[in-house]
Amino acid sequence: MKVLVLYDYPPSPGGLATQGDLLYRGLLELGVDVHAVNFESAQEKEWYYRWFKPDVVIGVGYWGHTPHLILHPKHYGILPVPWLVADGYIANYQEVLNELPLILVTSKWVKEMYVRDGIKPENIEVLPVGCDTSSFIPFDKNDPKILAVREALGISPEQLMILTVGGDAASKGAQEVMQAMSIIDTKAPEWKYVCKVWPQPRTKAQNQIDLEMANHLGLEKNIIYATNKISRNFMPYLIGACDIYAAPSRLEGFGMPQVEAGACGKPVIGIRAMGMLDTLIHEETAFLAEVARKIVVKEVKLGKESGFEKKQKVEFDIPRTVDYRANIQDIADYMLRLMEDAELREKMGTKARAHIVENFDYLVVAQKFINIIQEKLGIN
């Protein structure tokens, strides 16, 4: 089997790049003849097509990347297999996608979204995102690297550290977490809430909105926004420094940080919806807050990012859910239980670690990929 993996290569710290890179590494370690190339590099992709002659091209992205992941290899007679995440609504390329013998998606919920938007279910297979469980491991609380993270954030040993990681924090449910913390603040042990976000104009604006909410709730002294660029090398230690990982996300096709937190032996607070139903086990590895509200829209405006030449409005016969909101009281109740019970945190973290190693280690995922390609496409 000869495989060419298209993703953001060399990998940036982002989720899609990490998703592709872990598959590439896993296949390499399992002895597959595999190469990686940037999904937008037309010249380099063509170079691989000509001399490497891959049996299959696996492309990591979302449906809007169809020109790079699917149309380009097809033009050269190479079989594309996209590995896709959801992005709210599939507005274009249904015909192209339905012609493919195989589409991979990151969770059962993502598959549901693609089927909802007109993609044939029989050719869609779920392949979860891998996790490097040799890097994301449980750390001793007195490990110098863990202590250094907490000291740099200004968190004392007696304070509990709650963590959320994302491009921005609001999309990961940080506002709901803040509102929940305002309910239990006077009952809870000392705490700090760290939101690690990626520095970009959109995030800067959202951070300001989030911090205004923190001020309104009277929690400004407890909220820390970390906005520096960091590498993947630092992530295990950042997660390892926290006591509880909180991400009841508003939209989540998989939830890589939640999985990484589990690999580090941390209990997670999520939402009982979307990709987290595949990765988290309620009351065993995580607490999943119920859905309080679904944000629905009757129309969207789309442009070149969706494969349309001009901006256009798409109206839905049936309104589409584009966002979720977790139940704030559920978050508050679960958070207080975890904060008051160190033994419970350790017990859930231990179960989470075992669950992630068994089901989501990157070598496990790479083997699942091989099995799917052999079974569905007959390529050995």
Secondary structure, DSSP 8 states (H G I E B T S, - for coil): -EEEEEESTTT-SSHHHHHHHHHHHHHHHTT-EEEEEETT-HHHHHHHHHHT--SEEEEEEEGGGHIIIIIHHHHTT--EEEEEE--S---S-HHHHHT-S-EEESSHHHHHHHHHTT--GGGEEE----B-TTTS----TT-HHHHHHHHHHT--TTSEEEEEEESSSGGGTHHHHHHHHHHHTTTS-SEEEEEEE--SHHHHHHHHHHHHHHHHHT-TTTEEEE-----TTTHHHHHHT-SEEE---SS-SS-HHHHHHHHTT--EEEESSTTHHHH--BTTTEEEE-EEEEEEEEEEEE-GGGT-SS-EEEEEEEEEEEEEEE-HHHHHHHHHHHHH-HHHHHHHHHHHHHHHHHHHBHHHHHHHHHHHHHHHH---
